[in-house]
Amino acid sequence: MSRYLDEAQSSARLDAKARRKQLDQRRMEYRRAIESYAEQRLLQQQLSDYPELIAASYRVASRAPTRRSAQPGR
């Protein structure tokens, strides 16, 4: 019977470790999402301070010639 209890305790510890690891992974994903959102929001706020730069970069990008893939040799 002692062996059965040891295996049960060992299994319970592994399950607890797996649950803790999964919980930590979820927490990290959530934290990364929050940080990413905050960074995007800050960048958007900084860009909104200079609307003329946004318009200028848009105009430059729209005038740039589109790249074409190399023509195959004859």
C-alpha positions as CSV (number, residue, x, y, z in Angstrom):
1,M,0.0,0.0,0.0
2,S,2.9,2.3,0.7
3,R,3.9,2.1,-2.9
4,Y,0.4,3.1,-4.1
5,L,0.5,6.2,-1.9
6,D,3.9,7.2,-3.1
7,E,2.8,6.9,-6.7
8,A,-0.4,8.9,-6.0
9,Q,1.6,11.6,-4.2
10,S,4.1,11.7,-7.1
11,S,1.3,12.0,-9.6
12,A,-0.4,14.7,-7.7
13,R,2.9,16.7,-7.5
14,L,3.4,16.3,-11.3
15,D,-0.2,17.5,-11.9
16,A,0.3,20.4,-9.6
17,K,3.5,21.3,-11.4
18,A,1.8,21.0,-14.8
19,R,-1.1,23.2,-13.7
20,R,1.3,25.8,-12.3
21,K,3.3,25.8,-15.5
22,Q,0.2,26.2,-17.6
23,L,-1.0,29.0,-15.3
24,D,2.4,30.8,-15.6
25,Q,2.2,30.4,-19.4
26,R,-1.2,32.0,-19.5
27,R,-0.1,34.8,-17.2
28,M,2.9,35.5,-19.5
29,E,0.8,35.6,-22.6
30,Y,-1.7,37.9,-20.9
31,R,1.2,40.2,-19.7
32,R,2.7,40.2,-23.2
33,A,-0.6,41.2,-24.7
34,I,-1.1,44.0,-22.3
35,E,2.5,45.3,-22.9
36,S,2.0,45.1,-26.7
37,Y,-1.3,47.0,-26.4
38,A,0.3,49.6,-24.3
39,E,3.3,50.0,-26.7
40,Q,0.9,50.3,-29.7
41,R,-1.2,52.9,-27.8
42,L,1.9,54.9,-26.9
43,L,3.2,54.8,-30.4
44,Q,-0.2,55.9,-31.8
45,Q,-0.3,58.7,-29.3
46,Q,3.2,59.9,-30.3
47,L,2.4,59.7,-34.0
48,S,-0.8,61.7,-33.5
49,D,1.3,64.5,-32.2
50,Y,2.8,64.9,-35.7
51,P,0.1,64.4,-38.2
52,E,2.1,66.1,-40.9
53,L,4.7,63.4,-40.7
54,I,2.1,60.7,-41.2
55,A,0.7,62.5,-44.3
56,A,4.2,63.1,-45.7
57,S,5.3,59.5,-45.3
58,Y,2.1,58.4,-46.9
59,R,2.6,60.6,-49.9
60,V,6.2,59.5,-50.3
61,A,5.2,55.8,-50.1
62,S,2.4,56.3,-52.7
63,R,4.8,58.0,-55.1
64,A,7.5,55.2,-54.8
65,P,7.6,52.9,-57.8
66,T,6.4,49.4,-57.1
67,R,9.0,46.8,-57.4
68,R,8.6,44.1,-59.9
69,S,10.2,40.7,-59.9
70,A,13.1,40.2,-62.3
71,Q,12.1,39.3,-65.8
72,P,13.1,35.7,-66.7
73,G,16.0,35.4,-69.2
74,R,15.3,34.6,-72.8
